[in-house]
Amino acid sequence: MDSLNDALEKLKLSGTDCSSDKLEGCLDCLLQALGQNNIESSEKIQQSGILQSFVNLLKLQTPSASKAAHIIAEIAKNELMRIPCVEVGLIPPLVQLLHSKDQEVLLQTGRALGNICYDNHEGRRAVEQAGGAQIVVDHLRSICTLTDPASEKLMTVFCGMLMNYSNENDSLQTQLIQMGVIPTLVDLLGIHSHNTALTEMCLVAFGNLAELESSKEQFAATNVSEEMVKLFKKQTEHEKREIIFEVLAPLAENDAIKMQLVEAGLVECLLDVVQNTVNSEKEEDNAELKTASDLMVLLLLGDESMQKLFEGGKGSVFQRVLSWLPSNNRQLELAGALAIANFARNDGNCIHMVDNGIVQKLVDLLDRHVEDGNVTVQHAALSALRNLAIPVVNKAKMLSAGVAEEVLKFLRSEMPPVQFKLLGTLRMLIDAQAEAAEQLGKNVKLVERLVEWCEVKEHAGVMGESNRLLSALIRHSKSKDVIRTIVESGGIKHLVTMATSEHVIMQNEALVALGLIAALELQPLHKEIQRLVFLDVVAKLRNHENKTVSQQASLTEQKLTVQS
């Protein structure tokens, strides 16, 4: 520390005017002290007041500029020193140094700017005002094809600097994207995949940018998918694969990139990960299994990528996913059910899957989770069944397979996501299925639960689906017994309320149900009609702006008027 004090004293007395050898000796002494005890030494340097003199030392023509930038880089490792570095005006001369042709100067300047920007808003703003980011992006673009170690080290530092500059700052990330940094980073990844440090820095920079929607189109215009899959195949360590996964997940939210990843062979990699980790009890393997299967489900959210992987129901990927349902591994059961729900997004796929026995697999899966309250698996399996029940030809087959009975086992669930999917599945199943609608409509437990859920205002989805199912039971059964069950359970008032819903489709469904109630001349319905002032509600809807609703209101009003 004595030599540091001496050096600081010399610099204080002579500033930057001392002879070149003396100056170099003082700077070497500062570097040595910072290397031994960064926090204490950096604070001493600040207290001495000589930080200001580094503004001159950093001037482009100064022979000691590289060493001065190196000292700033070391000082800025101490988070308490970052704002003082900005306040004394070090950013503009550092940014000017980025125009140097000397590689060591560029390296230390990149480090200094990167360290000052780390978690430091003032530093980032100063670099932005001085135009530093654009210069670094231009440097990266011009040297990205060089493969000598010194150039690769400089690229690694520059990538790190841009990452620290823009981390968790949307506007600065957007700025980098507009500067065209993404194609350059993708080129770096492809050319330098042998260089671990540079590759990891590229991936972290990707992760920084990939969350932004505006980045995804730029990524989609590059061969990022191909490069990422190539890189993934080379990795043997969990940590490295995890970094790649963290970049792939936000990228794969873009449909074009989903397709590119599928074509680049990512799915096969993911299936291998699943196969290699499924029987492991290690925590890191379980985490990787979850990440891989989640990403697989995400790829299936794109219509094009999903259809490519379905391959008419004969695709190896589809077959592997089917094997996840009976696996007794919670994560794979969940991913399998979600994948089936995603495959079941068009009629052709749904019909094929039902014809090939998927329903029984899902029913068995649900049956294993009736008691354990595993909401995510229940929700996923019900979602799949609901989607499969949409095509008309599937409904009777699914009813014969006992889907309605299985779904009713979850009536006691107190979890809104499960309730919502349960209701949707039943509503799809009974569409134009009179017998099933009548059977369910006479089920007092079901109807009472629906009436109860019609009042859960805090869960609008559950409330809406309950109303729609009540109406559907009447509309599709056209049964006096069903209407009587609903009346006795207190459900009619909810249909009246539903007729005033903001959703046209719900208004129309309610009016059709109310019209059927009137047409079937039931006792004691006249009292209900009078007490609930049906006519007032229906009369108002005659003037509805939607033609379908106004016509249905007129029809319903006629029936109610005749009956009352």
PAKOL-645368 format. One record per residue (C-alpha): x, y, z. Coordinates in pm, whole numbers, padded with zeros to 5 digits, always signed. Layout:
residues N
XYZ
...
end
This chain:
residues 564
+00000+00000+00000
+00299+00233+00059
+00400+00206-00307
+00039+00284-00406
+00045+00593-00183
+00376+00702-00338
+00243+00655-00690
-00075+00848-00612
+00131+01130-00459
+00352+01151-00770
+00050+01154-01001
-00113+01420-00784
+00192+01643-00790
+00279+01611-01158
-00054+01503-01304
+00001+01363-01651
+00307+01584-01719
+00569+01356-01563
+00809+01173-01792
+00676+00879-01983
+00884+00628-01781
+00773+00775-01448
+00413+00779-01561
+00432+00416-01676
+00586+00320-01341
+00307+00493-01149
+00038+00329-01362
+00200-00015-01319
+00199+00043-00946
-00175+00126-00954
-00250-00188-01157
-00052-00405-00918
-00233-00261-00614
-00573-00309-00778
-00483-00670-00855
-00394-00733-00489
-00688-00557-00321
-00934-00406-00564
-01184-00254-00322
-00936-00080-00093
-00709+00034-00377
-00990+00167-00600
-01132+00366-00310
-00788+00510-00232
-00752+00613-00595
-01085+00793-00580
-01006+00962-00250
-00677+01090-00388
-00868+01293-00648
-00656+01173-00943
-00943+01001-01121
-01004+01330-01304
-00654+01321-01453
-00737+00998-01635
-00951+01205-01875
-00625+01335-02027
-00444+01000-02001
-00719+00841-02212
-00670+01086-02500
-00613+00898-02823
-00251+01005-02880
-00133+00929-02525
+00109+00632-02521
-00027+00531-02180
-00392+00520-02298
-00407+00138-02297
-00278+00116-01939
-00508+00398-01826
-00810+00216-01976
-00691-00103-01806
-00684+00075-01468
-01037+00214-01525
-01155-00139-01613
-01013-00268-01283
-01148+00023-01079
-01498-00027-01227
-01508-00385-01097
-01596-00215-00767
-01966-00124-00797
-01918+00182-00574
-01671+00325-00825
-01888+00306-01138
-02085+00628-01084
-01771+00828-00986
-01613+00713-01315
-01910+00861-01501
-01919+01178-01291
-01554+01273-01358
-01621+01247-01732
-01436+00926-01827
-01701+00795-02072
-01647+01039-02366
-01268+00984-02384
-01316+00607-02344
-01564+00607-02634
-01315+00809-02842
-01054+00541-02773
-01281+00293-02955
-01156+00457-03277
-00802+00335-03202
-00637+00081-03430
-00442-00072-03139
-00598-00403-03035
-00482-00381-02671
-00630-00031-02639
-00960-00157-02782
-00959-00456-02548
-00904-00253-02231
-01147+00019-02344
-01415-00242-02409
-01354-00387-02063
-01368-00044-01898
-01695+00053-02068
-01847-00289-02000
-01760-00277-01630
-01886+00081-01589
-02217-00013-01757
-02271-00319-01538
-02595-00261-01346
-02535+00115-01375
-02801+00331-01541
-02583+00646-01540
-02301+00461-01715
-02532+00327-01984
-02684+00669-02045
-02339+00825-02081
-02226+00556-02327
-02550+00602-02524
-02500+00980-02542
-02140+00934-02658
-02248+00687-02931
-02034+00403-02794
-02268+00114-02875
-02275+00184-03251
-01892+00192-03268
-01870-00146-03087
-02136-00301-03315
-01944-00174-03621
-01618-00321-03483
-01782-00659-03428
-01921-00657-03780
-01583-00575-03932
-01377-00832-03738
-01627-01117-03696
-01458-01339-03957
-01112-01318-03792
-01021-01634-03603
-00688-01547-03436
-00697-01570-03053
-00644-01195-02995
-00938-01102-03221
-01159-01362-03059
-01071-01225-02716
-01163-00873-02833
-01495-00996-02974
-01572-01166-02643
-01507-00841-02456
-01718-00639-02701
-02009-00884-02674
-01984-00860-02295
-01980-00483-02314
-02298-00475-02525
-02462-00719-02288
-02383-00504-01981
-02492-00194-02173
-02837-00328-02263
-02917-00583-01992
-03284-00560-01879
-03324-00231-02066
-03580-00261-02346
-03503+00071-02514
-03127+00002-02532
-03191-00352-02653
-03423-00213-02923
-03147+00031-03018
-02896-00255-03062
-03147-00448-03273
-03195-00142-03497
-02817-00119-03530
-02827-00467-03683
-02639-00650-03408
-02839-00974-03442
-02708-01099-03780
-02355-01018-03660
-02401-01218-03338
-02540-01513-03536
-02236-01497-03768
-02008-01492-03463
-02179-01801-03325
-02134-01991-03650
-01773-01890-03717
-01643-01920-03360
-01834-02220-03223
-01497-02372-03124
-01432-02081-02884
-01618-02152-02559
-01585-01806-02403
-01701-01622-02716
-01983-01871-02780
-02116-01832-02425
-02098-01454-02449
-02294-01466-02778
-02558-01685-02614
-02594-01449-02319
-02629-01158-02563
-02894-01358-02754
-03077-01424-02430
-03075-01050-02363
-03232-00969-02698
-03453-01272-02768
-03725-01168-02522
-03806-00862-02733
-04075-00913-02996
-03891-00687-03240
-03585-00915-03228
-03765-01227-03340
-03817-01119-03702
-03447-01038-03729
-03351-01371-03575
-03591-01549-03814
-03409-01390-04111
-03078-01553-04003
-02969-01916-03973
-02981-01893-03592
-03187-02213-03562
-02933-02417-03753
-02642-02275-03552
-02816-02327-03217
-02904-02688-03296
-02546-02755-03416
-02415-02605-03094
-02663-02801-02883
-02552-03130-03038
-02191-03059-02937
-02273-02996-02570
-02230-03267-02311
-02257-03056-01994
-02590-02972-01831
-02496-02608-01768
-02404-02543-02132
-02724-02703-02261
-02923-02502-02006
-02780-02176-02146
-02889-02281-02496
-03235-02378-02370
-03272-02034-02213
-03219-01874-02555
-03429-02125-02749
-03743-02083-02536
-03806-01712-02617
-03697-01760-02980
-03936-02053-03023
-04231-01828-02942
-04203-01708-03304
-04385-01937-03550
-04128-01898-03829
-03846-01987-03588
-04047-02285-03456
-04051-02425-03808
-03681-02351-03860
-03594-02530-03534
-03802-02833-03635
-03628-02845-03975
-03287-02804-03811
-03349-03120-03605
-03411-02974-03259
-03698-03213-03188
-03473-03518-03222
-03229-03356-02977
-03511-03291-02730
-03639-03648-02756
-03286-03775-02686
-03266-03556-02377
-03598-03697-02256
-03486-04055-02318
-03155-04001-02136
-03305-03831-01830
-03646-03996-01780
-03528-04266-01541
-03280-04050-01351
-03332-03935-00994
-03076-03655-01020
-03220-03309-00974
-03031-03165-01272
-03161-03444-01499
-03518-03381-01384
-03474-03009-01456
-03342-03086-01804
-03628-03329-01871
-03876-03054-01783
-03702-02794-01998
-03679-03027-02299
-04039-03148-02279
-04170-02792-02223
-03980-02673-02530
-04121-02964-02729
-04475-02852-02637
-04388-02494-02734
-04277-02607-03082
-04619-02769-03128
-04796-02436-03074
-04713-02333-03431
-04965-02463-03687
-04701-02538-03949
-04448-02696-03713
-04723-02897-03540
-04854-03036-03869
-04505-03128-03986
-04443-03325-03666
-04786-03490-03678
-04713-03636-04024
-05065-03769-04064
-05046-03936-03724
-04761-04159-03840
-04474-03932-03741
-04215-04078-03503
-04238-03763-03290
-04613-03803-03248
-04566-04169-03156
-04300-04083-02896
-04526-03820-02742
-04805-04078-02715
-04574-04297-02509
-04541-04016-02254
-04906-04039-02146
-04880-04375-01965
-04525-04305-01844
-04608-04242-01475
-04361-03955-01489
-04554-03640-01390
-04361-03408-01616
-04396-03637-01918
-04765-03701-01850
-04819-03327-01845
-04610-03261-02157
-04778-03552-02337
-05129-03423-02261
-05034-03067-02363
-04877-03200-02683
-05195-03395-02769
-05401-03080-02703
-05173-02896-02949
-05194-03171-03211
-05574-03157-03171
-05604-02815-03330
-05767-02921-03655
-06047-03164-03738
-05834-03402-03944
-05585-03460-03664
-05863-03494-03405
-06052-03754-03608
-05736-03955-03672
-05637-03952-03305
-05981-04056-03180
-05995-04337-03439
-05656-04458-03317
-05737-04488-02948
-05605-04166-02796
-05922-04114-02589
-05864-04421-02373
-05506-04309-02301
-05632-03969-02184
-05914-04121-01979
-05663-04354-01811
-05436-04058-01742
-05719-03858-01585
-05824-04158-01382
-05478-04179-01227
-05508-03815-01116
-05863-03793-00980
-05748-03818-00620
-05408-03649-00618
-05529-03303-00717
-05252-03255-00976
-05412-02950-01136
-05167-02910-01425
-05209-03269-01548
-05588-03258-01499
-05610-02927-01687
-05390-03050-01974
-05577-03380-02020
-05916-03203-02012
-05786-02949-02267
-05690-03234-02498
-06031-03402-02460
-06212-03074-02520
-06023-03015-02846
-06076-03374-02959
-06453-03337-02899
-06491-03049-03146
-06536-03251-03472
-06898-03377-03501
-06792-03734-03585
-06589-03763-03264
-06863-03677-03016
-07057-04005-03013
-06734-04209-03012
-06601-04017-02714
-06932-04047-02527
-06926-04423-02590
-06572-04434-02452
-06701-04296-02119
-06546-03950-02145
-06848-03774-01988
-06844-04008-01685
-06468-03955-01642
-06500-03578-01665
-06781-03574-01407
-06540-03721-01151
-06377-03375-01140
-06698-03191-01048
-06577-03163-00691
-06259-02982-00799
-06218-02639-00641
-05957-02531-00896
-06094-02280-01153
-05863-02395-01440
-05992-02753-01401
-06353-02635-01365
-06321-02425-01680
-06188-02709-01896
-06432-02960-01748
-06725-02736-01848
-06587-02675-02196
-06534-03048-02253
-06891-03135-02153
-07030-02854-02368
-06839-02980-02672
-06946-03341-02609
-07322-03272-02596
-07335-03046-02900
-07617-03201-03114
-07608-03514-02894
-07965-03518-02756
-07935-03835-02552
-07614-03730-02378
-07753-03380-02318
-08064-03529-02158
-07866-03770-01943
-07637-03496-01815
-07921-03245-01782
-08107-03476-01545
-07793-03521-01331
-07893-03315-01027
-07538-03303-00886
-07406-03160-01214
-07687-02905-01251
-07653-02789-00889
-07278-02746-00936
-07341-02546-01256
-07586-02317-01076
-07327-02267-00801
-07054-02184-01056
-07287-01942-01238
-07234-01712-00939
-06853-01715-00908
-06797-01360-01029
-06425-01374-00943
-06376-01638-01216
-06547-01496-01524
-06439-01790-01744
-06594-02050-01513
-06909-01840-01473
-06947-01795-01849
-06890-02164-01928
-07139-02271-01657
-07408-02050-01809
-07331-02179-02157
-07348-02542-02044
-07684-02483-01869
-07818-02337-02190
-07663-02617-02400
-07827-02888-02186
-08169-02738-02268
-08095-02657-02634
-07955-02998-02725
-08187-03216-02515
-08513-03025-02574
-08625-03226-02271
-08894-03134-02018
-08712-03336-01753
-08392-03139-01809
-08578-02808-01788
-08752-02921-01469
-08416-03019-01312
-08269-02679-01403
-08576-02492-01274
-08578-02683-00945
-08205-02618-00900
-08255-02242-00945
-08088-02217-01285
-08344-02017-01482
-08243-01679-01339
-07891-01737-01472
-08022-01788-01825
-08209-01457-01797
-07888-01285-01682
-07700-01461-01963
-07943-01308-02215
-07804-00966-02117
-07440-01074-02153
-07199-00852-02348
-07116-01152-02571
-07355-01192-02863
-07309-01569-02883
-07407-01608-02517
-07710-01383-02558
-07827-01590-02850
-07775-01924-02671
-07970-01795-02369
-08258-01674-02585
-08285-02008-02766
-08295-02189-02430
-08559-01950-02293
-08766-01995-02609
-08755-02373-02566
-08862-02342-02203
-09164-02138-02313
-09251-02370-02602
-09260-02683-02386
-09561-02556-02181
-09432-02665-01847
-09568-02606-01495
-09461-02436-01264
-09271-02231-01527
-09536-01959-01569
-09468-01836-01215
-09094-01835-01286
-09152-01636-01604
-09362-01376-01426
-09135-01352-01124
-08820-01307-01327
-08974-01063-01572
-08849-01255-01871
-09052-01041-02103
-08878-00717-02001
-08534-00864-02069
-08637-01022-02399
-08827-00714-02519
-08514-00499-02479
-08313-00744-02688
-08554-00705-02982
-08373-00378-03059
-08025-00534-03036
-07780-00414-03302
-07693-00776-03386
-07956-00916-03623
-07930-01275-03497
-07992-01165-03139
-08282-00932-03227
-08452-01201-03441
-08409-01463-03169
-08545-01217-02910
-08858-01164-03121
-08912-01540-03157
-08862-01599-02784
-09092-01312-02696
-09369-01458-02912
-09338-01796-02738
-09332-01637-02393
-09631-01416-02471
-09838-01712-02592
-09753-01914-02281
-09788-01649-02009
end
